[in-house]
Structure formats: structure tokens, C-alpha cells
Amino acid sequence: MRLKNKVAVVTGAGSGIGKEIARLFVREGARVVIADHNQERADEVAKELGTERAIGIAVDVTDEAQVEACFAKTVALLGQVDILVSNAGIQSVAPIEEFDFGKWRQLLAVHLDGAFLTTRAALRHMHALGRGGSIIYMGSVHSKEASVLKAPYVTAKHGLIGLAKVVAKEAGKRGVRVNVVCPGFVRTPLVDKQIPQQARELGISEQEVIRNVMLKETVDGEFTTVEDVAETTLFLASFGSNALTGQSVVVSHGWHMQ
């Protein structure tokens, strides 16, 4: 029970990686807020995990008032905030010269504005409670590497590492650790949507996208799993000291070794 008596807010927890992180955190003793833009989906996940251990809160992470309300409600209902997993994300692919500016701004808002707003809200409560805490951003191998067709995504994921380093320095004296998990390709609905999109843009088959684009640089041609990412997130969330902060951990079957 590595997270016994802890309260975690996981954004984008209605599906995919976020849902698996929430599931594992509950198994490890935490009470978890399923923070998702879709209230019905958040409630479904909370019900699945057990309403005594999880609650669903609808929040648009790009909306300042909604984020503040989410954390205020968390503290009102659960008494504290010990862990933030800033996981909410979207994806859109296109060549840079064709990229729609509205989609560019939306993607950066979800990934970067969302990380900033949730971090600020979490820190205010963590500092007020004086218990320290852990903040974890969901980065990507694209926090380290570039890929074609993904200009805003690569930009945003690189930005999360910079944000983590700054927050780690600012909040470390108050006992708050800040780290980034950088998965390779994980077979989630977000990635499944990319496969046909990239096949069209690159003029190749979907199998070629998987084999020659997504998994080409791995050591074994395998997708990273949601369980792989959740276990790494749990390790960072439960680490016992400030020795591990301001770092990024790549979970990618060997794609990008550092």
C-alpha cells in the first residue's frame, strides 16, 4: 500500500493511461479524483474503482475557474491533495505548413496551460497543508525527440520538462517533488486515431506506420503498455525523498536511451 492515506488528482483519467494510473493508485491505497472533461465518463470510472476510493469531477484543464473549483472540491471532500498527475492530452497531426492555428493553440493549451493551471492549484493546497507532495507530468518520448507531423505536440511535450525543472526548484524546499514520465507509443484511443491519420499523410499503410514509424526505434518492436506507464508513475509518486525530483523517466522499449 505505497499510497496509503494519500489523495491524488489524475487529469484525463476517464480513459487510457490516466484510467490505468487511477486504478493502480487505488489498489495502492490512495483516494483518487478522476478529473476528466466528461462528467459521465469520470463517474463511470469512479464507480468502477469504488466510490469510497474514487470520485469523478468534470474539469476543462484549460479553464482557470474550473481547475480552481476542481481542487477546492477535492480538498472539501477528501481533506487534502498529495499527488497531481497532469495527464490530460490531445493529439493532432499535419505538416507544419498546413497546420491549423486553432488546433495548434488548442493542443498547447491542453498540455501546457493545463499543466500550469493544475500545478498552481495543487501547489497552493499542498503548501497550505504543509505535507509536501508529488507532481507528475505525462510527457512523451517526444519530450526528447522530434517526429514529423507533430509540431505542437513535440513543442508541448518538450515544454513540460522545462516546467518540471522550474517547479522542482521552486517547490523543493516545501517538500514537493516534480517529475515527468515520458512514454513511447502506448496503444490507447489517442494513438489508434493517429495510425490512419499518419498513413494518409505519409502515403503508407497503417501497418507500415506501426512498424516503420511508431515502433521502428524500439529494441523489440513492441508498444509500451498503460500498465508500464502506471507503474512508473506510481514509483515517482511514492518515492520517499526529494532525491528524485526535476527528472524525466523514459518508458519506451528502448526508444531514446539516455
Residue pairs with C-beta under 8 A, 6 or more apart in sequence:
1 28
1 29
2 28
2 29
2 234
2 237
2 238
3 25
3 28
3 29
3 30
3 83
3 234
3 237
3 238
4 28
4 29
4 30
5 29
6 25
6 29
6 30
6 31
6 82
6 83
6 237
7 30
7 31
7 32
7 33
7 74
7 78
7 79
7 80
7 81
7 82
7 83
8 22
8 25
8 30
8 31
8 32
8 33
8 82
8 83
8 84
8 85
8 237
9 32
9 33
9 35
9 70
9 71
9 74
9 81
9 83
9 84
9 85
9 118
9 122
10 18
10 21
10 22
10 25
10 32
10 33
10 34
10 35
10 85
10 87
11 18
11 35
11 36
11 59
11 61
11 84
11 85
11 86
11 87
11 88
11 114
11 118
12 18
12 35
12 36
12 61
12 87
12 88
12 89
12 138
13 19
13 21
13 22
13 32
13 33
13 34
13 35
13 36
13 42
13 45
13 85
13 87
14 34
14 36
14 37
14 38
14 41
14 42
14 44
14 45
15 36
15 41
15 45
15 188
15 189
16 186
16 188
16 189
16 190
16 226
17 87
17 138
17 183
17 186
17 188
17 226
17 229
17 230
18 36
18 85
18 87
18 88
18 138
19 34
19 45
19 226
20 226
20 227
20 229
20 230
21 85
21 87
21 229
21 230
21 233
21 234
22 32
22 34
22 45
22 49
22 54
23 49
23 230
24 227
24 230
24 231
24 233
24 234
25 32
25 83
25 234
25 237
26 32
26 49
26 50
26 53
26 54
28 234
28 238
30 53
30 82
30 83
31 53
31 54
31 55
31 78
32 49
32 53
32 54
32 55
33 54
33 55
33 56
33 57
33 70
33 74
33 78
34 42
34 43
34 45
34 46
34 49
34 54
34 55
34 56
34 57
35 42
35 57
35 59
35 61
35 70
35 88
36 42
36 45
36 56
36 57
36 58
36 59
36 88
37 58
37 59
37 60
37 61
37 88
38 58
39 56
39 57
39 58
41 56
42 56
42 57
42 58
43 56
44 56
45 54
45 56
46 54
46 55
46 56
55 77
55 78
57 70
57 73
57 74
58 66
59 66
59 67
59 69
59 70
60 66
61 67
61 86
61 88
61 110
61 113
61 114
61 117
61 118
62 109
62 110
62 113
62 114
62 117
63 117
64 117
67 114
67 117
67 118
67 121
68 121
70 121
71 81
71 118
71 121
71 122
71 124
71 125
74 81
74 125
75 81
75 125
80 125
80 129
80 131
81 122
81 125
81 126
81 129
81 133
82 126
82 131
82 132
82 133
82 134
83 133
83 134
83 135
83 136
83 237
84 118
84 119
84 122
84 133
84 134
84 135
84 136
85 136
85 138
85 233
85 237
86 114
86 115
86 118
86 119
86 135
86 136
86 137
86 138
87 138
88 110
88 111
88 114
89 110
89 111
89 138
89 190
90 106
90 107
90 110
90 111
90 190
91 107
91 150
91 153
91 190
91 193
91 194
92 99
92 100
92 103
92 106
92 107
92 152
92 153
93 149
93 150
93 153
93 194
93 197
93 198
93 201
94 100
94 103
94 149
94 201
95 148
95 149
95 201
96 151
99 151
99 152
103 152
104 151
104 152
107 152
107 153
107 156
108 152
108 155
108 156
108 159
111 153
111 156
111 157
111 159
111 160
112 156
112 159
112 160
112 163
115 137
115 160
115 163
116 163
119 135
119 163
119 167
122 133
122 135
123 135
123 167
123 171
123 176
126 132
126 133
126 171
126 174
126 176
127 171
127 174
127 176
130 174
131 175
132 174
132 175
132 176
132 177
133 175
133 176
133 177
134 176
134 177
134 178
134 179
134 236
134 237
134 238
134 239
135 164
135 167
135 171
135 176
135 177
135 178
135 179
136 178
136 179
136 180
136 181
136 233
136 236
136 237
137 160
137 163
137 164
137 178
137 179
137 180
137 181
138 160
138 180
138 181
138 183
138 229
139 157
139 160
139 161
139 180
139 181
139 182
139 183
139 248
140 153
140 157
140 182
140 183
140 184
141 182
141 183
141 184
141 185
141 250
141 252
141 255
141 256
142 150
142 153
142 154
142 157
142 158
143 157
143 158
143 160
143 161
143 180
143 182
143 248
144 182
144 248
144 250
144 256
144 258
145 154
145 255
145 256
146 154
147 154
147 213
148 202
149 198
149 201
149 202
157 182
160 180
161 180
161 248
164 178
164 179
164 180
164 246
164 248
165 178
165 246
167 176
167 178
168 177
168 178
168 179
168 245
168 246
169 246
171 178
172 242
172 245
172 246
175 242
177 236
177 239
177 242
177 244
177 245
178 245
178 246
179 236
179 244
179 245
179 246
179 247
179 248
179 249
180 247
180 248
180 249
181 229
181 232
181 233
181 236
181 248
181 249
181 251
182 248
182 249
182 250
182 251
182 252
182 256
183 224
183 228
183 229
183 251
183 252
184 218
184 223
184 224
184 250
184 251
184 252
184 253
184 255
184 256
185 191
185 214
185 215
185 223
185 224
185 252
186 223
186 224
186 225
186 226
186 228
186 229
187 223
187 225
188 226
191 214
191 223
194 209
195 206
195 209
195 210
195 214
196 206
198 209
198 213
199 205
199 206
199 208
199 209
202 209
202 213
204 212
204 213
211 221
214 223
215 221
215 222
215 223
215 253
215 255
217 254
217 255
217 256
218 252
218 253
218 254
218 255
219 253
219 254
220 253
220 254
222 253
223 253
224 251
224 252
224 253
228 251
229 251
232 249
232 251
236 244
236 249
250 256
250 257
250 258
